[in-house]
Amino acid sequence: MVSIRITRAQFGLTVLYLQVSLPVWHFRKDIFN
């Protein structure tokens, strides 16, 4: 049970990180180009 909760939390954090980092990388590419 605990391990499932941990993996769900890590998955949620990973999704949030991707949602935040991907637009930032596109934004940086637009600036540098």
N, C-alpha and C positions, 0 to 999 in steps of 0.2 A: 504493500500500500504506500509506504513512504517513498520507495524508489519510483513508483509511478508518478507521485506528486512532483518529485524532483525533476523527472524527465519532462513532465508537462510544463513546469516552470522554465526549464532551460529552453524548451521548444518555443514557448511564448517570448522569452527574451531574445532568442535568435530571430524570430519573425519580426519583432519590433526593431532589432538592430538592422536587419536587411531593409525594412521599410524606410528607416531613417538614413542609412548609409548609401543606398543606391541612388536616390535623388541627389544627395550631396555630391556623389562622384559625377553624375551627369552635369550638375551645376558647375563643378570645377572644370570639367572638360570644355564646357561652353566658354568659361572665362579664359582658360589657357589657350584655346584655339582662337 
